[in-house]
């Protein structure tokens, strides 16, 4: 049972109240920011809650049991602490949000109502809407491993074990053409086969997008000039001459792990698991399924 702070409880019992909502945001890097829907800055809980920050509360949905409750905050990019670039860069993703109800005439009368995490953030027309998820949403996250033919590790992580700094698996170059926000052409040094960087990563090392990364869907061409198609559009348009780095990608197939990376001993999939085509097939006298390994 929630115990409301005595001073705030007494204030709420009065005929007229002077309460507002405040949000204390703790980013993953430890930075703390405060925002309020009130028209003056408020200070409590060792935090200054900025007014005119564009924050406003929306609906809150809760259910009994362990079901994850959700709510939203909406706002605009009117505060120096909230920029479109920061949201696009994911600086607020997964941040801890403490929501308070506070008497703005006497901020010492405040009550923390709930603790959520920032989920999906949408931006439109100079404003944003951030989904707030209760920490119980973690209970619905998949746990353990999935048993499939393809690898469930990320290329270069601890489970994969492949060193992406190995010579020949990265390339540096410059942007030479921008066809759209998801298609561009880069000039790189070295010879690489077509598709070598498919499912890889494009990192910008200079220009307006410096420090940002984008996932590569496919790359066309080989040698000095490559045309890249990205999974998602870029947040800003790169300039001709911007420096980039390409990192090889993996389609998570056993054959790729063995032939391209020589890392098949660390393969985290199950290539011998029969696929759905076999499960739904019937005996025809031509297929050979005698228990031999599908891959060697």
Protein Blocks (a to p, Z undefined) as FASTA:
>chain_A
ZZddfklmmmmmpmbdcdddddddddfkopacdddfbfbdcdeehiacdehkopacdddd
ddehjbdcddddddddfbfklcfklmmnopmgopacddddddfklmmlccdfbdcddfdd
ddeehiacdddddfklmmmpcehjdddfbdcbdehiaknopafkbghiaccdddfbdfbf
kbccdddedjddehklgoiacddfedjkgoiacddfbdedehjbccdddfbdcfbdcdeh
iacddddddehiaklmmmmnopmmmpcbdfkbccfklmmmccehlaccehpafbZZ
